Amino acid sequence: MDGDPPRRTGKTTLSDDELILLDALFAHGAPRGSLKKEDMDRYELSYEHGLVGEALENALRRLEEEKIVRTVPGESGGPYLELTEEGGKLWEEE
């Protein structure tokens, strides 16, 4: 992936990487394990986040703590992340 993410409004405190995670989750949510940098091509975005390992886990934890995303059971029983109503509003502001 070599495209640039869309321009931002800067109206939220989300980092660029966090916003890219929300881009991936916006339409349908996603299995937690599928949000690794190397797996982002599955979301058909022309850009990817730069988070790896602990940095990705910390970002996802922060998004959950701030009630921007939530974990729900996935179809396969594994953790599945989706935007909350508040997360959707933040995504729309950007």
C-alpha positions in Angstrom: 0.0 0.0 0.0 1.4 3.3 -1.0 -1.5 5.7 -0.9 -1.9 8.6 1.5 -4.8 8.5 4.0 -7.6 11.0 3.4 -7.1 14.5 4.7 -8.3 15.2 8.2 -10.3 17.9 9.7 -8.2 17.8 12.9 -11.4 18.2 15.0 -10.7 15.1 17.2 -7.8 14.0 19.3 -7.5 10.7 17.3 -4.0 10.0 16.0 -3.6 9.3 12.3 -3.0 5.6 13.1 -6.1 5.4 15.3 -8.2 7.0 12.6 -6.9 4.4 10.1 -8.0 1.7 12.5 -11.5 3.3 12.6 -11.5 3.4 8.8 -11.0 -0.4 8.8 -13.8 -0.9 11.4 -16.3 1.6 10.0 -18.3 -0.5 7.6 -18.6 -3.8 9.5 -16.2 -4.1 12.4 -13.4 -6.6 12.2 -11.8 -9.5 14.1 -9.2 -8.0 16.5 -6.4 -10.1 15.1 -7.0 -8.8 11.5 -5.9 -5.2 12.3 -2.2 -5.9 12.2 -0.3 -3.7 9.8 0.5 -6.6 7.5 -3.2 -7.6 7.2 -4.6 -4.2 6.4 -4.9 -4.9 2.7 -8.0 -6.9 3.4 -9.9 -3.7 4.1 -9.2 -2.4 0.6 -7.7 0.9 1.8 -4.9 2.4 -0.2 -3.0 3.2 3.1 -2.2 1.5 6.3 -1.4 2.4 9.9 2.2 2.2 11.3 1.4 0.4 14.5 3.1 -2.9 15.3 3.1 -5.2 18.3 2.6 -3.5 21.7 1.9 -0.1 20.0 -1.1 -1.6 18.2 -2.4 -3.3 21.4 -2.0 0.0 23.3 -3.9 1.9 20.6 -6.8 -0.6 20.6 -6.9 -0.6 24.4 -7.1 3.2 24.5 -9.9 3.2 21.9 -11.8 0.7 24.0 -11.2 2.5 27.3 -12.5 5.7 25.7 -15.5 3.8 24.4 -14.7 4.5 20.8 -14.7 0.8 19.9 -16.0 -2.2 21.8 -15.3 -5.9 21.7 -18.2 -8.3 20.9 -18.1 -12.0 20.2 -17.3 -12.7 16.6 -19.0 -15.4 14.4 -16.1 -17.7 15.1 -16.2 -16.9 18.8 -13.1 -14.8 18.8 -12.9 -11.1 19.8 -14.5 -8.8 17.2 -14.1 -5.0 17.3 -16.8 -2.6 16.2 -17.2 1.2 16.4 -19.5 2.5 19.2 -22.0 5.2 18.5 -19.4 7.7 19.9 -16.7 6.2 17.7 -18.8 6.6 14.7 -19.4 10.2 15.5 -15.7 10.8 15.9 -15.0 9.0 12.6 -17.5 11.2 10.8 -15.9 14.4 12.2 -12.7 13.5 10.5 
